Amino acid sequence: MPIPAANDPQALRQAVLDHMHVGMTNQTLLAEEGGPLLMESAEGIYVTDVEGNKFIDGISGMYFRNAGHGREEIAKAIYDQLTSISMNVYSGATPKTIQLAAKLAEIAPGDLSRTFFCQGGSEANESSLKMAQAYHVRRGDKGRYKVISREGSYHGSTYGTMWLGGHPGFPRTDYQPKPANVVTVGQPHYYHDTYGASSAEENGERAALEIEKAILFEGPESVSAVIGEPVSQPLGGVVPPSNYWPMVREICDKYGVLLIFDEVITGFGRLGEWFGADFVGVTPDIMSFAKGITSGYFPVGGSISTQKIADSFAGGPDKVWSHMYTYSAHPGGAAAAFANLAIVERENLVENARVRGEQISESLDEMKAKHPIIGDTRGVGLIQGIEFVKDRETKEHFDASVGVNAMLTEELRTRGVWIRVPAYILPLAPPLTITADQTDELTGIIDEALGAVERRLGVEA
């Protein structure tokens, strides 16, 4: 089969079906949907396909296009860097990457100050977990190898990270066995309370105490770290009550367990604060990041630690942290990050995320009062979600065979919004550049699409 021309949509779609593994779907499902979105150009919050159809990018690519599409200054910064020095040498470092590490130390919460760079979120969380365990080894606690994570979280797709949490759209049935070091607990999610709590605060307290119970059950001397997102994405932006993370921080300190924040999605402005740690008022020992640091213009991730953690790896050869990746600290990625962060600061995009988030929350509240299939709306800043249900009283979801998520994806697409709706959550995470008028356009289309789905289901408003 010849290589398809870039301006031949039919041939391109067939080539995808014949030659590509597309993440979290397959060629059969893609064919039923008419093929993937074939993007030709993008600007701001919009993407345009090869046939000239224009869509609002309601999911920021995959929660990463913070500064919006079409940022030529980021592309130019990458080009200029690569024409100067395009890659590290072993045990070398480039000025731009060093400058980025210093910039992160300046803007990161609390005393987070030393960064290990990698290529993406999964690698960042793998690195954070390895850093935590190595820290304990350096301190003489070799038995601390277990990791406590929470249901309803997502921390990556590598074999180690995929078992952390419990994302409804990422089943683990193909991959066995579960790693022996993974311990899973619940997290505060009052809409689906499992603790018998009478308030969100009590729900948060009991979720935190479940972590302490797990530490004691496993034996504190065997637990390395607790990992979690300040605000969890998979279930549509689950915001914990204000007492939760401070309690978890105290519990970790009490038993000598490290706290890792996964800020791959929440970092760099998406919550209306620079980082989720700022939003919840707690500084972790290690913070994983990726996505928004470059707005996805170059694959960059990393783990930033406190000086206390970093000092454990200082000294002779026996103190070295034995970890690296081939493309760690790539100068092209550092250049992209620097240019991207300059845009975020110059255009006040963190504050815009906060204000636009409040606007979206108001619209979602109005939709909930209008649409019976909405069970709950939640989130903060520009990571929010709608949970749709068959029955509001029981909170029962539609059977997967009904295909409500596919219906909603289709209705959004026909109206000019690109969000591939997974399971029973409509995620909402547009670029941080979205304006007030564009926000109204986006929420208006979602409102219309929900109404269309209800009509297809025979649900009366």
JONOR-V345474 format. One record per helix or strand. SS is the DSSP state (A for helix, B for strand). FROM is the first residue (numbers start at 1). LEN is the number of residues. If there is no record, write none. Layout:
# JONOR-V345474
ss={SS,SS}
from={FROM,FROM}
len={LEN,LEN}
This chain:
# JONOR-V345474
ss={A,A,B,B,B,A,B,A,A,B,A,B,B,A,B,B,A,A,A,B,B,B,A,B,A,B,A,B,A,A,A,A,B,B,B,B,A,A,B,B,B,A}
from={9,27,39,46,54,60,69,72,95,112,121,146,154,161,165,182,190,200,220,223,231,238,242,258,276,286,291,301,307,317,331,349,374,383,391,396,400,404,417,422,425,436}
len={11,6,6,4,4,4,1,13,13,7,18,5,1,3,1,4,3,19,3,6,2,2,14,5,5,4,3,6,5,3,16,22,7,6,1,1,3,11,2,1,4,22}
